[in-house]
């Protein structure tokens, strides 16, 4: 439950949440994060499948591009509607519905007999991917004790990267037979696991239960993890905070624009845009093309994708192990600085026509910098900065911007590289990383081991008085 020890007004040691309770939370979180796995799998699997789909359906280049990009459009719509659905049905049932949409979209893709049916299937999968990408961080945030919240929220990005790597390995496994339908069909397994888990294993978020007046259910849930005494304090504190905000703020999506919440919205949507406009998906989507232009062989594009996916995965694990130790800001600042340096050097290797091996080294280092900070920590921040009653809608807004930015970058990269040159385009990404570094330094608060009121106070102070708020807040505590 989000910030048990802090939200309850308790300042005691880590041991207040029993180890058995933490294990229970980790087990629930693993099932919920299967939504992230499906996000990664369904965005990644098409790269290998498309080689065989385009041959079977005789697709031109525009049709091939649309099979990839239409998922991003569906994801925008899914993310936009996810907040309302999660607030109306609850986090658990929303995730169950999303898993059913994953299953339906996958079955439609497997059965597709022409381009148009496959296009519709990709839209349906996009709806599920977008909705899950907005729901999972909220759900994870609301079941996590504060001491391990960073690690729990990072599980979303971890499972996304695992899903991408698995999709590449599945593509590799079926590349001999060329069975693209089988590549898609494997996605039915995690979708079924998510559906069963959401319906029968994971509990509802205690925040959602309390907001609906179901205090006894919430008390039983929190007590099962943290004990009865702490459960009572959590519930008491929740109602105090709810009363304080409900009396002064509007409800619904309009509340995100209220002066008190606006700083969180600005941070959420800005970080969403920076994560994409920093250039990561140009590397992921166009890695084989980039590698080919360095002069190295790209005959086995799936193999290169697996390698890049593994680097992404390994550094995400590193980030998970450090996010609750070093904090969110330190990882974000180090990540963006590393991305700025490596993507700029990558651009210079193209402009100066340096060694192809050097280009490849900087590309891999750039991915490592992204995966070690900005990649997972964006999802952590989204799950922490919004008020509990607006968390689903805030996550929905930030995630929608993230998918929209993803779509813009993926559509603009090749035309921009053609007009300016590939190296010059990477330098533009470097400028965006610099802007992101400045933004994080000034406006993004530290959330490690803090309750929502503490995060909110630091956030608003940063917007009102500058970037010394965290040190002041730390001293106050």
PyMOL commands that set and color helices and strands:
alter all, ss='L'
color gray80, all
select helices_A, chain A and resi 4-7+14-16+19-32+34-57+61-89+91-111+115-142+146-174+180-185+187-200+206-211+215-226+228-246+253-257+259-277+280-293+301-326+328-351+356-371+374-382+388-420+422-443+452-465+469-476
alter helices_A, ss='H'
color red, helices_A
deselect
rebuild
show_as cartoon
